Amino acid sequence: MFLKQLIKLSLRAQITWLAASLIIMTTLLLTINYWLTTASYVEQQLQQQMYFAQNVLKQNLKQQEQVLITSANVLTADFGFKQAVATQDTKTLQSALLNHGQRIKADLMVLIDLNGEFIASNNNSYSLEQLSKHLNALPLKAVNAQMLAINDSIYQIILAPVKAPRTIAYAIIGFRIDQNTLSQLRELLSLDITFLANKHIIQSSLTKDALANENVFGANLTGISLLLSSASFFHQQIEITTANNISAVLSASLDPLHRDINRLIIATVLAILFILFIAISLSRILSKRITQPLDKLMNITKSISDGNFLVPQLSNRFPKELEKLYGGFSLMSSAIKQREEKITYQAERDLLTGLYNRYKIINDIDVLLKLNLQIVLINLNIKGFKALNDTIGITNGDIILKEMALRLGNFHKQSQTPKHCLLSRPNADEFIVAITISEEQQINGFISQLRNELERPFYLDGIDLSLQIYYGIANSLEHGNDGEKLIRRASMAAANAVKSNNTLQFYQNGDDEAYLYKLNLIEELKLALEQDSGNLFLTYQPKLNLKTKQVDKAEALIRWVDKNNEFVNPEMFIALAEQSGLIVTLTQWVIRQAAHQIQIWNQQGLYFNVSVNLSAQDIQHEQFVHFLLETTTHYCVDPSSIILELTERDIAENEALVIAKLTHLKSLGFEISVDDYGIGQSSLAKLKNLPVDELKIDKCFILKLNESSQDQDIVESTITLGHKLGLRVVAEGVENQPSLDLLTQFNCDYIQGYYLAKPQKGEQLSEWYAHYVKNH
């Protein structure tokens, strides 16, 4: 009833109540601040007391250490003691340690040798086993002060070398910190002290009851918790020595503080209870006045989050400040709407041309297909755009792309174009046009309109540019009803158009399956390389030296049987490896396998130099030379046993780098061969500047050498010029005796081919070679 009466009060009365509540809250804050200040002051006093006590403790230990050092120097300087150490006179040593220890009141006097082995001590109650496990941790060096925990006691010790003149032993002198010492330290520090070793309590000036009730390892109390805690002591742990995990805990009694605080707590709690009662009462009175407009603003916020950016006009009067806040919500809603539209535009559009990006057009195509509309997709690819971009500059290239977008927009506005026409630029030089159709016959008409619009010259700074555009077409009537699939198939058709130099290309059934097969083949090849299950293997085709009639070389050829136990064409999967970036891994696998096989042959007394085919990516890889050297070292193979074969195309790619790498490899002992010579871009004139040892004539000139006089002229001249350049010449693809006779007549160095032997695995080649030697 009282609260209902309060709600009916005027705004002035409400302000009065608010002012009263603020006064009370201020009182509470001041009280809290007083408590916090008091706690901070007490904590500072305790920390300062701990700081001074810590310094006094360390100074006391330092003084004791100086006494130990002085005593140790006196003992180790004594001539008679040195002589007794040198002669290993145990009785004399024990007597000397006992007398010296009594003189300086040392509790521990020990002598150890240079290996830390026990020699003598002043106290026979300590056994060798008891001392050695503690003293072995001491670093044997110059004078070294340490704290050690021995037999549940803390010792302050000094280790000093006995020199005559070089070090012949080490003397260890120590003072035991007993209960009497702890009492003296307690009086000196005005604090209780506890010594720890490896976080275990060794000795303490605290009573057993206090130790049982106190956690000396616990975190220090801070702030207000220091005043409210029931703990009897404030603890501060300090490290004495990190080497042996010796530390000490200083403890200050909190009992006087607690007595004062308890009286203050009682008074404070009563005041706080009274103030809380008033604060709760006032908050309930004022909450309705505040929450009504806030509830309205929350509803508006939810509406905005749901995408409704319309903020209704105020129907009730709010306090001035809340009306301003309401107006701010209206402005915020408008700004959010604009930003959302901008973000949506950027997420769906190519920013250069304003056309849809790949994500947006795929989504819209799927929407149209779900409406049972048929679509034709036309993929436009500008021939040589990258080279054009490099020639005319990126800015001018962008102008051309924008003009392409404008022309596509003009095509869209033509009256013959259906309502649904989607335009996209998914890649740098690629555009997509998606048009709804009712029958397949409409496609040619749309393409004709599109070509008329796009194939007009482009005017750039007074220059007419005619671009060659390739068109790849796919439609939902024949090629699928999925946006992603249709775009992929149209793109594949455009790629085939570029490859065949055919301006217009429709998607051919089976192309996508072949593409997916290649993707799957790449994944399977990657898995085969990782697992090394035997599906990948090497065969070796021998090479015959026509001069010596000896077989001393072979070429390593990779073979692959896929998971379906089907043979995969090497040309196919090697090309896929180059395209997918797997070629470096594949070549490294081949080199490791070849090196291992050479090692096996060498152990059998067979010595073949093995040729390994490389790609441009292999020779340009920064770790390739290191890998070769590491592999030959691992398998104990001489670098000269490996011949590195590159095609003319591989050498021409980044020629300067390739020549530098090949020169380095040749200096390391590897031989270099140019493979498939005669079908690439190089010439013998270029080869004279390359660090090449061998030239392989491509098999296209050798397969029918005995039937073609032109091939004979080419091969004979190539061999002659190769020899004049100091190169070894190999003919591959020899399949009959007449060709072999001609190559012998032309002074060819080596031949390989099916007439000599087919490629075969390493162990089979060993058997073949034994049979060959026997018959020749």
C-alpha angles and dihedrals in degrees: 000000000000091000092051089054090050092054090057092057121112124261089257090057089049091052088050090054091046091052090049091051092049090053091052092047090050089054090051092049091049090051091050091046089052090052092047092047091049091048091048091049093049091047091050091050091050092046090049091049089049091048094053092042090050091052092047091049093049091046090051091050089046091054090049088049091054089052089052093048092050091048091047092050091050091050097044092045093055108111094210091051091050090050091050090050092048092050094041090235097172098184093051090047093051091048092049092048092047094049094044092046092051091047094055094030091241117169096203128041115168134164120203132179127241091276092053093255117150116255108165144334140192093239121057090191087081112077124211091250093051094053102035096062089056100037096046088072091065114103109237104228138101121330105324127186118205143164115229135184108222124173094342092311133104116232128191103212140177125208115206129177120240106222127193084182095303121039112282101165144349127247119210119199123181143177118213117227101222133174091273089054090049091052090051091049090049090054091045096048099033084225136095115251132205124189119214133193118194087345092304121120111246105168134356140176088215119099120255091250091053092049090049092053099038129073102213089181095056126110115274117262114247139184120347092350088068089064096041100042121108091214114126096212141039108223130204118185118207130184115241096180128353094198094070099022092246113158139159133220119214113206126198119193115244097189096102090048093050093053091055093043095050091060090049093048093057092053093043095049092053091050093047093050090053093047092046090054091055094042093052091049093051095045092056091050095050098037096080092052090053102036098053095070091036091056089053091050090049090054089051090050091053090049091052092048088053090056099260104126096176111113112199123227119264113266097183132047114254129187110281095253092052091048088056089049090051090052088050089055089054092052091045091052091053092048092048091050091052093047092047091052089049093048091047090050092050092046092053104033141068101241095215099053103017090233123132117278123230095269094052098047093048089052093048093046090053089051091053092046090052087056087059092248118147118231138196117206120205117193113201119202122185110220115238094352094153092054089045090050090052090050103046098027133251094275093056090043089056090051090056092049091051090049089051089053091050091051091049087052090052089051089052091053094054114115093234092059116097122244093257109064119147122195124196143170104202097165141021099272099014131094131183128207117191116191130177114237136183098204138014093246090071092066098078091050092053092047091051091052091047094050092049089055099042105036096063113112119272116231115218122169091333093312124116112224121191112198125203108228124192121207124210116188133197129163137195093234092070110006108051143291100248123099096217092048094047092050091048092049094047088050090050090051090052091049090052089049090055092046094050093037088234112143095213124039130171119207111266119216110251097033092098092047089051090049092050089045089056091048090050090046091055091053091047091049090051090051092047090054092048096047098035089203096163098265087111114058141155129243123194126217112201124229123217121219103222092200098053098021086229128132105226103143138054138181120233111226121186120226131187133198109192128220090274088059090248124138112246118213107250092217089058101048094039089053090048090049090054092049095047098044094249094113095092091053091045093050092048089053090051093049092050092049092047093048090050091050091049088052090052092048092049090053087053092051094254119128117195127161106223125212117217123193117232134191130217090256090056097052092045094050109113094224097045098100091045090050092051093051092045092050096048090048093049093052095037091239123152112239089231088066090069122071114196112215122201129174123234089252092056092051093048091055107090089346098186093055093043093051091049092050093046092049090052092047092049090051087055092056103264119132121229126216131186108221129205091014115187101039100068137068100273132093136202087256090062092044092062088073095048125091091240128149101180139035121202117201110219116253092237087078094044107043093078098018093135091053101046123065089190092057089048092054092047094047095045093049092045092052092047094049091043091055091048088056090051095250130142110234124215125188115206126194099044106163107160142038097246090058090048091051092051092050090050088051091050089053093243111176103216138009133193131180146108091292088068099033142319120245109276140172121275098260091045091052089054090055092044091050092051090052092046093051090048092054097041 
